[in-house]
């Protein structure tokens, strides 16, 4: 996507933007989902090109869906909470001339 953007091509599809936001969550869970999909598919289908394709499709779809959910309900709220906490801390540090508990003369 970065190479397209550098070439002057900017895609404005909402789902692509959503997947970009969820890419870290996707990265964290894709391996687990790949192994899970492999166990399920290989229990139902004999090994071969069809099973490999099925594993990929299932794991990719599940990782995209669950990555989006993890981003929306875990990563984004957690980041917002940490940002608010940092901003309060930063305001306190800027606003206080001395550290709490210190004596100024």
Secondary structure, DSSP 8 states (H G I E B T S, - for coil): -HHHHHTT-----HHHHHHHHTHHHHHHHHHHHHHHHHHHHHHHS-SSHHHHHHHHHHHHHHHHHHHHHHIIIIIHHHHHHHHHHHHHHHHHHHH-SS-TT----
